[in-house]
Amino acid sequence: MFPIFSLVFLIALAAATPVFASDSAEIDRQLTSPVNSEESSDPIESNLEIIFDNNGTKNQVAASVNQMPENSQILSIPAVATTSESTVETAQIESAVETASTQTKSTFVDLEMKEVEKDESLANITSVSELSDVKPTDWAFAALKSLVERYGLIAGYPDGTFRGNRALTRYEFAAALNATLDRLNKQIGANTANFISREDLEILRRLQAEFEGELASLRGRVENLSQRLDAVQQFSTTTTLDGEALLGVIGVEGNKKADGKGDDVDSNLTLGYRVRLNFDTSFTGKDRLRTRLQANNIPKVSDAAETDMANLSFQGESKNQFELSRLEYRFPINRQAVVYVEAVGGSLNDYTDTLNPFLSGSSRGAVSRFGQRNPIYRHGEGSGIGISYAFSKRVSLDVGFVADKVNDPEIGFGKAAYGAIAQLTLRPTNNIGVGFTYVRSYNSLDTGTGSDRANDPFDGESDAITANSFGIQSTVKISRQLTAGGWVGYTRARALDLRDRPQASMFNWAVTLAFPDLGSENSVGGIVIGQQPKVINSDFIEDDRQYTDPDTSLHLEAFYRRQFTDTLAVTLGFLAITNPEHNSNNDPIYIGTLRTTFSF
């Protein structure tokens, strides 16, 4: 045993060197939802109003009609599809249609060409003649050229072309004209424009009249696209992605397996992984749709020790394939009630508080499956529905139901294994919580913890087992650095399809200690001492004896999770099982693990 645990602790010491230096946060499993955030991109329709005195000279830009000097004339040039400065800077519309105009760059887009590449940037060009492939063959080109060269209004692509040796289309030219008007509007608004002669204004008026149809079409297209882009943004801002990658080094030691066959424990050091991706979507800002993809290759430690008492919290096997491991939707009815709908991967503990906050997480809490929570919460999994109702800050009631394989037409809800839970949770103070739990289940006794008899108290003879389980769990915050907790669980099962309908009773308990912020902020140490589920009484007779567990096993666990950075945590855990399978004839089993969790 010594060489393996020496290797595990050497790996732990190497991982704990002070190369990292901050704290971490795990995947948020609370009912939090992303809040929609949108930037305004409404088009601004404005008129360019330039005031001339009777001599034809520019006087000023009027803020309103009341500011007009006497004997003045007003010329109004409508600006088409002008966008707000902040919206342009986000380059959202530019990346979608490759057209934008700002104070530092403005783009001419060929709305007819689909081959324009999205990743090509634009650079300012001060002269139309630099746009080498635009042939100045008509008055419109010459007129626009003169305006651009005088006011430095438009921009082209870095290579000085409009993509190919061809003349501008009318839509391209309309886009250029629109950009010119836009830049001119901004210059005048900032009071930085040169004096504009009556002749230049007449040219602009003729160009607008000439390309009135194209300008109107361009404006409609831009507004259309802006609305579509807003819709896309609204969806994208409601979905967040987070995930984690977990690596586990595991060593198991002991003389013989706990199945009584005399085989040696498989004590080879192993390395496995688990990857999770959570897609959390909110439609109202208060609800949450969670879709989780998962891949893992950490087999059950019970395969090495032949007892479920050795199972770890983070084990699982998908043969390196990503699977849909969870699909749930939760939403509030009002300020007091939240509804849970579980389609895939549901469990009774999803509907309520297990009152074991520092030890319950599989990637950040206790390293054993038993140390996470009272095993009666595991009497049911699959699909279902639940509701949590808070009568006040101090009192809440949670109820829920889950059933397995309900998608099979031969099973459905009528024949499925199920579990139903009701829990009353009391919080007399902010530092004390107590939960009173009742679970009704059918063919759902196997919790992956405890003895083989506790998971199947009728030795495989019954296919219709109902059970009533009762639990009390509590947590007490003694100080900022110490939280105590624990639970007791009792289950009474009956075989409905056996003669005389025999019954069996199972019992488990645990005491837990958690040390938050031990060594550094967000790090935690934990201790679990308890008895895994054990058959203490039974009417079922086998070999002329009651089918009960003969002795008592103790579960002894200690772990320390060091949070090195916001995204990296390393947990060193140790687990000892005395009298495995509640049988003193079995040798103790020892398990050491080094769990590294990367969150993102």
NORVENSUL-V293710 format. One record per pair of residues at least 6 apart in sequence whose ideal C-beta (glycine too) atoms are under 8 Angstrom apart, sorted by the first residue. I is the first residue (numbers start at 0). J is the second residue. Records with the same first field share a line. If there is no record, write none. Layout:
I = J, J
//
This chain:
0 = 252, 266, 589
3 = 250, 252, 266, 268, 591
4 = 250, 252, 589, 591
6 = 250, 268
7 = 248, 250, 268, 571, 591, 592, 593
8 = 571, 591
10 = 248, 593
11 = 569, 571, 593
14 = 569, 593, 595
15 = 561, 569
18 = 563
19 = 563, 564, 567
20 = 563, 564
21 = 563, 564, 565
22 = 519, 520, 521, 522, 562, 564, 565
23 = 521, 562, 563, 564, 565, 566, 567, 568, 598
24 = 521, 565, 598
25 = 243, 360, 362, 363, 568, 596, 598
26 = 241, 242, 243, 275, 277, 362, 598
27 = 241
28 = 360
30 = 287, 329, 337
31 = 287
32 = 279, 281, 283, 284, 285, 286, 287
33 = 236, 237, 238, 239, 279, 281, 284
34 = 281, 284
35 = 233, 236, 237, 281, 284
36 = 236
37 = 229, 232, 233, 236
38 = 85, 86, 89, 91
39 = 83, 85, 86
40 = 82, 83, 86, 89, 91, 92, 225, 228, 229
41 = 83, 225
42 = 80, 81, 82, 218, 221, 222, 225
43 = 78, 81, 82, 83
44 = 77, 78, 81
45 = 77, 78, 81, 184
46 = 75, 76, 77, 78
47 = 75, 76, 77, 78, 180, 183, 184, 187
48 = 60, 61, 73, 74, 75
49 = 57, 60, 73, 74, 76, 187, 195, 200
50 = 57, 58, 59, 60, 61, 67, 68, 71, 72, 73
51 = 57, 58, 71, 72, 74, 197
52 = 58, 68, 70, 71
53 = 70
55 = 196, 197
56 = 194
57 = 194, 195
58 = 68, 71
59 = 66, 68
60 = 187, 188, 190
61 = 67, 73
67 = 73
74 = 200, 204
76 = 180, 183, 184, 200, 203, 204, 207
77 = 207
78 = 177, 180, 181, 184
79 = 177, 180, 181, 214, 215, 217, 218
80 = 177, 217, 218, 221, 222
81 = 181, 184
82 = 92, 99, 225
84 = 101, 102
86 = 92
87 = 93, 99, 100, 101
88 = 101
90 = 99
91 = 228, 232
92 = 98, 99, 221, 224, 225, 228
93 = 99, 106
94 = 117
95 = 224, 228
96 = 108, 110, 220, 221, 224
97 = 106, 108, 115, 117, 119
98 = 106, 107, 108, 110, 174, 221
99 = 105, 106
100 = 106, 154, 177, 178, 181, 182
102 = 182, 185
103 = 123
104 = 121, 122, 123, 154
105 = 121, 123, 152, 153, 154, 178, 181, 182
106 = 121, 154, 174, 178
107 = 153, 154, 155, 161, 171, 174, 175, 178
108 = 115, 171, 174
109 = 115, 161, 162, 168, 170, 171, 174
110 = 170, 171, 174, 217, 220
111 = 168, 170, 171
112 = 162
114 = 162
115 = 162
119 = 156, 157
120 = 157
121 = 154, 155, 156, 157
122 = 154, 155, 156, 157
123 = 151, 154
124 = 130, 153, 154, 155, 159
125 = 147, 148, 151
126 = 144, 147, 148
127 = 133, 135, 140, 143, 144, 147, 148, 153
128 = 135, 144
129 = 155, 159
130 = 155, 159, 160, 161
131 = 159, 160
132 = 160, 161, 162, 163, 164, 165, 166
133 = 140, 161, 166, 167
134 = 140, 166
135 = 141, 144
136 = 166
139 = 172, 206, 209, 210
140 = 167, 172
142 = 202, 205, 206
143 = 172, 175, 176, 179, 206
145 = 202
146 = 152, 179, 199, 202, 203
147 = 153, 179
149 = 193, 199
150 = 182, 183, 186, 192, 193
152 = 178, 179, 182, 183
153 = 175, 178, 179, 182
154 = 178
155 = 161
156 = 162
161 = 167, 171
167 = 175
169 = 210, 213
170 = 213, 216, 217
172 = 210, 213
173 = 210, 213, 214, 216, 217
174 = 217
176 = 206, 207, 210, 214
177 = 214, 217, 218
180 = 203, 207
183 = 192
186 = 192
207 = 214
237 = 280, 281, 282
238 = 278, 279, 280, 281
239 = 278, 279, 280
240 = 276, 277, 278, 279
241 = 277, 279, 598, 599
242 = 274, 275, 276, 277, 598, 599
243 = 274, 275, 362, 596, 597, 598, 599
244 = 272, 273, 274, 596, 597, 599
245 = 272, 273, 274, 275, 313, 362, 594, 595, 596, 597
246 = 270, 271, 272, 594, 595
247 = 270, 271, 272, 273, 297, 311, 313, 314, 592, 593, 594, 595
248 = 268, 269, 270, 592, 593, 594
249 = 268, 269, 270, 271, 297, 300, 311, 590, 591, 592
250 = 266, 268, 269, 590, 591, 592
251 = 264, 265, 266, 300, 303, 304, 309, 588, 589, 590
252 = 264, 266, 588, 589, 590, 591
253 = 264, 266, 304, 586, 587, 588, 589
254 = 263, 264, 586
255 = 261, 262, 263, 264, 585, 586
256 = 262, 263, 264, 303, 304, 305, 306
257 = 304, 305, 306, 308, 579, 580, 582, 585, 588
258 = 305, 306, 580
259 = 582, 584, 585
260 = 305
262 = 305
264 = 303, 304, 588
265 = 302, 303, 304
266 = 303
271 = 295, 296, 297, 298, 314
272 = 295, 296, 297
273 = 293, 294, 295, 297, 313, 315, 362
274 = 293, 294, 295, 321
275 = 291, 292, 293, 324
276 = 291, 292, 293
277 = 289, 290, 291
278 = 289, 290, 291, 292
279 = 287, 288, 289
280 = 287, 288, 289, 290
281 = 287, 288
282 = 288
283 = 330
285 = 330, 331
286 = 328, 329, 330, 331
287 = 328, 329, 330
288 = 327, 328
289 = 325, 326, 327, 328
290 = 323, 325, 326
291 = 323, 324, 325, 326, 344
292 = 321, 322, 323, 324
293 = 315, 317, 321, 322, 324, 325
294 = 317, 319, 320, 321, 322
295 = 314, 315, 316, 317
296 = 316, 317, 318, 319
297 = 311, 313, 314, 315, 316
298 = 314, 316
299 = 310, 314, 316
300 = 309, 310, 311, 314, 590
301 = 307, 308, 309, 310, 447
303 = 309
304 = 576, 579, 588, 590
306 = 450, 451, 576, 579, 580, 585, 588
307 = 368, 446, 447, 448, 449, 450, 451, 454
308 = 369, 448, 449, 450, 531, 552, 554, 576, 579, 580, 588
309 = 574, 576, 579, 588, 590
310 = 367, 368, 369, 447, 448
311 = 366, 367, 368, 590, 592
312 = 361, 364, 365, 366, 367, 368, 370, 371
313 = 361, 362, 366, 594
314 = 368
323 = 343, 344
324 = 343, 344
325 = 343, 344, 345
326 = 341, 342, 343, 344
327 = 339, 340, 341, 342, 343, 344, 345, 349
328 = 339, 340, 342
329 = 337, 338, 339, 340
330 = 337, 338
331 = 337, 338
332 = 338, 386
335 = 388, 389, 390
336 = 386, 387, 388, 389
337 = 386, 387
338 = 384, 385, 386
339 = 349, 350, 384, 385, 386, 387, 399
340 = 384
341 = 349, 381, 382, 383, 384, 385, 401
342 = 382
343 = 382
344 = 380
345 = 380, 381, 382, 383, 401
346 = 376, 377, 379, 380, 401
347 = 376, 377, 378, 379, 380, 399, 401, 418, 420, 438
348 = 372, 376, 377
349 = 385, 399
350 = 385, 386, 387, 397, 398, 399, 420, 422
351 = 385, 387, 397, 399, 420, 422, 424, 434, 436
352 = 397, 422, 424, 432, 434
353 = 359, 371, 372, 373, 376, 434, 472
354 = 424, 432, 433, 434, 472, 473, 474, 484, 486
355 = 364, 371, 372, 472, 474, 484, 486, 511
356 = 474, 482, 513
357 = 364, 482, 513, 515, 523, 525
358 = 364, 365, 370, 371, 484, 511, 513, 525, 527
359 = 365, 371, 372
360 = 371
361 = 371
362 = 594, 596
363 = 523, 560, 568, 570, 596
364 = 370, 371, 525, 560
365 = 371, 525, 527, 556, 558, 572
366 = 556, 558, 570, 572, 574, 592, 594
367 = 527, 554, 556, 572, 574
368 = 447, 448
369 = 448, 449, 509, 527, 529, 531, 554
370 = 509, 511, 525, 527, 529, 554, 556
372 = 472, 486
373 = 436, 470, 472, 486, 487, 488, 507, 509
374 = 446, 448, 449, 488, 507, 531, 532
375 = 436, 438, 446, 468, 469, 470, 488, 490
376 = 420, 436, 438, 470
377 = 446, 447, 448
378 = 418, 438, 440, 443, 444, 446, 466, 468, 490
379 = 400, 401, 402, 403, 416, 417, 418, 419, 420, 438, 440, 443
380 = 401, 403, 418, 443
381 = 401, 402, 403, 404, 405, 415, 416, 417
382 = 401, 402, 403, 405, 406
383 = 399, 400, 401, 402, 417
384 = 399, 400
385 = 397, 398, 399, 400, 420
386 = 397, 398, 399
387 = 395, 396, 397
388 = 395, 396, 397
389 = 395
390 = 396
392 = 426
393 = 425, 426, 427
394 = 423, 424, 425, 426
395 = 423, 424
396 = 421, 422, 423, 424
397 = 420, 421, 422, 424
398 = 419, 420, 421, 422
399 = 419, 420
400 = 417, 418, 419, 420
401 = 417, 418
402 = 412, 415, 416, 417, 418
403 = 415, 416, 417, 443
404 = 410, 415, 416
405 = 411, 412, 415
416 = 440, 441, 442, 443
417 = 440, 441, 442, 443
418 = 438, 439, 440, 441, 443
419 = 438, 439, 440
420 = 436, 437, 438
421 = 436, 437
422 = 434, 435, 436, 437
423 = 434, 435
424 = 432, 433, 434, 435
425 = 432, 433, 434, 435
426 = 432, 433
427 = 433
429 = 476
430 = 475, 476, 477
431 = 473, 474, 475, 476
432 = 473, 474, 475
433 = 471, 472, 473
434 = 470, 471, 472, 473
435 = 470, 471
436 = 468, 469, 470, 471, 472
437 = 467, 468, 469, 470
438 = 466, 467, 468, 469, 470
439 = 465, 466, 467, 468
440 = 465, 466, 468
441 = 463, 464, 465, 466
442 = 462, 463, 464
443 = 466
444 = 453, 454, 455, 456, 464, 466, 490, 492, 505
445 = 454, 455
446 = 454, 532
447 = 454
448 = 507, 531, 532
449 = 505, 507, 531, 532, 533
450 = 531, 532, 533, 534, 548, 552, 580, 581
451 = 580
452 = 458, 534, 546, 547, 548, 580, 581
453 = 505, 531, 532, 533, 534, 548
454 = 532
456 = 464, 492, 503, 505, 534, 537, 539, 546
457 = 464, 492, 494, 497, 501, 503, 539, 546
458 = 539, 541, 546
460 = 494, 497, 539
461 = 494, 495, 496, 497
462 = 496
463 = 494, 495, 496
464 = 492, 493, 494, 495
465 = 492, 493, 495
466 = 490, 491, 492, 493
467 = 490, 491
468 = 488, 489, 490, 491
469 = 488, 489, 490
470 = 486, 487, 488, 489
471 = 486, 487
472 = 484, 485, 486
473 = 484, 485, 486
474 = 482, 483, 484
475 = 482, 483, 484
476 = 482
477 = 483
479 = 515, 516
480 = 514, 515, 516, 517
481 = 512, 513, 514
482 = 512, 513, 515
483 = 510, 511, 512, 513
484 = 510, 511, 512, 513
485 = 508, 509, 510, 511, 529
486 = 508, 509
487 = 506, 507, 508
488 = 506, 507, 508, 532
489 = 504, 505, 506
490 = 504, 505, 506, 532
491 = 502, 503, 504
492 = 502, 503, 504, 505
493 = 500, 501, 502
494 = 500, 501, 502, 539
497 = 539
499 = 538
501 = 537, 538, 539, 540
502 = 537, 538
503 = 534, 536, 537, 538, 539, 546, 547
504 = 534, 535, 536, 537
505 = 532, 533, 534, 535
506 = 530, 532, 533, 535
507 = 529, 530, 531, 532, 533
508 = 529, 530
509 = 527, 528, 529, 530, 554
510 = 527, 528, 529
511 = 525, 526, 527, 528
512 = 525, 526
513 = 523, 524, 525
514 = 523, 524, 525
515 = 523
516 = 522, 523
517 = 523, 524, 559
518 = 524, 559, 561
519 = 561, 562
520 = 562
521 = 562
522 = 559, 560, 561, 562
523 = 559, 560
524 = 557, 558, 559, 560
525 = 556, 557, 558, 559, 560
526 = 556, 557
527 = 554, 555, 556, 557
528 = 553, 554, 555, 556
529 = 553, 554
530 = 551, 552, 553, 554
531 = 552, 554
533 = 548, 551, 552, 581
534 = 546, 547, 548, 581
535 = 547, 548
536 = 545, 547
537 = 545, 546, 547
538 = 545
539 = 545, 546
540 = 546
548 = 580, 581, 582
549 = 581, 582, 583
550 = 578, 581, 582, 583
551 = 578, 581
552 = 576, 577, 578, 579, 580, 581, 582
553 = 576, 577, 578
554 = 574, 576
555 = 574, 575, 576, 577
556 = 572, 573, 574, 575
557 = 572, 573
558 = 570, 571, 572, 573
559 = 570, 571, 572
560 = 568, 569, 570
561 = 568, 569, 570, 571
562 = 568
563 = 569
565 = 598
566 = 597, 598, 599
567 = 595, 596, 597, 598
568 = 595, 596, 598
569 = 593, 594, 595, 596
570 = 592, 593, 594, 595, 596
571 = 592, 593, 594
572 = 591, 592, 593, 594
573 = 589, 590, 591, 592
574 = 589, 590, 591, 592
575 = 587, 588, 589, 590
576 = 587, 588, 589, 590
577 = 587
578 = 585, 587
579 = 585, 586, 587, 588
//
